[in-house]
Amino acid sequence: MRVVVVGATGNVGTALLRALHTEPRVTSLLGIARRLPDRAAEPFRHAGWAAVDVGAEDTDETVVARLADQFGGADAVVHLAWLIQPNRERELLRRTNVEGTRRVAEAAARAGVPHLVVASSVGAYSPVGDDTPRGEDWPVRGTPTSHYSVDKAAQERVLDEFEVAHPDVVVARLRPALVFQADAAPSIGRAFIGPLVPVGLLRRRRLPALPLPAGLRLQAVHADDVADAYRRVVVERAAGAFNVAARDVLRGADLARIVDHGRLVEVPPAAVRGALAAAYAAHTVPVDPGWLDMALAAPVLDAARIRTELGWAPRRTAAEAVEDLLDGMAVGQGVGSAPLRPASPRPAGSAVVPLPGVSPRIPDSMDHYLFGLYLSDHFTGATAGLERLELMTRTSEDTPFYAELAEATEQLRGERELYRDLLAALGVPRRRHRQAAAWLGEKAGRLKLNGRITDRSPMTAVLEAELMRSAVLGKIGGWQTLREHAADIGLDATRLDELIAQAQRQVDLFDRYHAWARERAFRTAAWGR
């Protein structure tokens, strides 16, 4: 079987890659993502990759054609792509989540794919006021105050319409409970909690009590168990809707025990909602009160259908899934993709610059101020370079270099985080005013029109390639300087050699992009060929 997974770098996508890699009936696996992962890392190295943004601001026809090209010859397409953040950009979320699903479905039909499997959610269901388990026949009209729930219900309607228009395509939709795994912990923290909440305290017995809305009940399922459900649906070419959830339903007291102290403070839901609304308005949390409304109104899932028809059974309980998530939060666990990038500090065994067991320091033989200023300036340069490369990547979707630029963007993001961690380890201030100035300078540089007012100038690509090539050459100098003093500072010279080699490959990329852009920039009607 040839299987294509759209949104293969996220929480469920990474788990599904693991599951499909071990499935003998799957002989070809293609991952599609807006931003490509580290393709040498697990589990991404077991798949081919293509970069397509299902929510791109291009015409539907353009995106559908891109997807259909990738779907050719597939026996099944699994659509998992979904944006949760930025929560405040409602148009972007709907374009990606609802219209993105429509685009994927139309592309599957155009490419002759016989089986379409789509990620829905418990959030698609209409609200309930009791604990009676609901099967797949419960209405999917969503919680009106939750934009996530509204969009999930709209996605279901897209699939209903598609089934009528394309009866030759077998359509399945999975409606899982909350999906947790340790690798997704930083991603879930960024999406729902934000940087101000010390999530590590949840696994260190340091919270005096766990405050939760009164009456909260929670169903969860481990990502590996959800992946197994998808695997079974794919290989059996199953149709229809399937609830996916572990058997245990967690309440406040259960969650308090999981965080190791068992002390629970139940807060009236209205008070929690008011506090959440105020925090959201103040931009101190990333989610609005609609998420709480959905959590309190979602039904308990009855997963009997997938158990009886496909033999699925969860290997972990809901409590174990939550425990795995909290353990991941405590250490900042993650994997090599943009959605699931590790938090800082990184988990033990990850590739970082300091030598294992050695605390890096600036030795007395070096000028602390000058060397610290040097490192801070390279961090500032990485900040500005990342902003520029993100823009360059977004505007290059219709070029042959989009996938490589997307990958380089994630490499630069990781390098910037590495510099940030190194500055913290050495006790060097970041000098935020310099970073702010670099950020403003990069934004101001975008105002240069390059001879065009209403559209992007072809010359801009030439200048961007030159700018990024120069920036990467400067970055190589920074890595070489650290390599020169690695022994004195306590850094891993091998890792620095890898970063130098990676930067040299980036120079080659910008050389090739520059050659492609300069050949087209100054010729009439040459752009895009």
PyMOL commands that set and color helices and strands:
alter all, ss='L'
color gray80, all
select helices_A, chain A and resi 11-21+44-46+60-71+90-110+122-124+147-165+182-193+199-203+223-236+252-258+269-281+290-297+304-310+318-331+368-394+402-426+432-445+458-484+486-489+493-521
alter helices_A, ss='H'
color red, helices_A
select strands_A, chain A and resi 2-6+28-33+48-51+76-79+115-119+170-176+178-180+210-213+217-218+220-222+240-244+250-251+264-267
alter strands_A, ss='S'
color yellow, strands_A
deselect
rebuild
show_as cartoon
